[in-house]
């Protein structure tokens, strides 16, 4: 309480023009804090103090007429506490929080025993020169780190832009999807790719009901029909390319023409959550085989392109995949199935592989079919019934060390032997 009203007078005034008294230091913490919160602040009264209280009063803000509208009342013999009178601040909660955390611990330290005593000694103006130099080093290190982070973030952005086509395969439809497929085919080593719509436009011919792409790299010309759809492909989506094959056979007087449909199915769903095992009905698969049509999802094409780059496959190892009929299996020709994973001892980093076909030798290169990537590694150990062996034959459950982790390994995951002579072709 301020005491008897005879010692002060409250004026009936209001306004929004608030100024700091000139005699106050602008670097005083409470002034610095107030200056951050004066925007849209208002006052609803003025305060005039008598001589008895004025000696304990420090004006903090005045209106345009020089009347006090905010101030600080110091402790006295009769009153131990501080009194802070403030205008109407818009962000009261934020101001109060900062006041309690930053100002009051220095002003009334006995109320904040958890705060370090005499925290003012840590201010720059009181700090020892060597401490200031060390603080400056911290600033320099942070600036250098921020610069390095900015460079890395730019590299990340560049990588995303460079490889945007891989994700357009999974999200786009129409011409954007066609262009993403063209880019992917080029990465995979195909060279003579024709965009039929662009070719017609260049000749001044209006868009016709034709296939989207042609591949002329080999004796058999491949006609590609591209679809981006919300759900699963209909018969027409999957098999429409056949009518273009028939038209081109008549037009070119050749039977060395084959159709391939590439479908971005369930394109609004993350790829690993799509039904990738059965995107085509069995009836569609049967007709596709009968009509010599290939069916490929853009998720499989995405995986193929990523593995092609990561594992450094060559064009000869994957080109024939595009001339398969029915549902296309993206397994390259230099991968030979040998078995599946039946166990994983995470603490020892050991996989239990059931050899189901062919054989596995110590030193062979093997590949594990993860959900997205084929992860390759050298077979550096082979163990059968607690004995080290050189060759694992079909029917054996053998252990081998791996760098794969628990999040990578799935029971039933396929394992392949990488055949070197096919890599080098």
Secondary structure, DSSP 8 states (H G I E B T S, - for coil): ----GGGEEEE---BS--B--TTS-TTSHHHHHHHTS-TT-BBS-EEEE-HHHHTTEEEEEE-TTS-EEEEEE---SS--S-EEE--B-SSHHHHHHHIIIIIHHHHSGGG-TTS-TTGGGGSGGGS-HHHHHHHHHHHHHHHHHHHHHHHHHHHHHHHHHHTHHHHHHHH--HHHHHHHHHHHHHHTT---EEEHHHHHHHTT----S--SEEE-SSSSEEEEEEEE-SS---HHHHHTHHHHHHHHHHHHT-S-EEEEEEEETTTTS-GGGS--S-SS-HHHHHHHHHTTEEEEEHHHHHHHHHHHHHTT--GGGTGGGGG--EE-----TTEEEEEEEEEEETTTTEEEEEE-SSEEETT-EEEEE-SS-EEEEE----EETTEE-SEEETT-EEEEE-S--TTT--TT-EEEEE-HHHH--
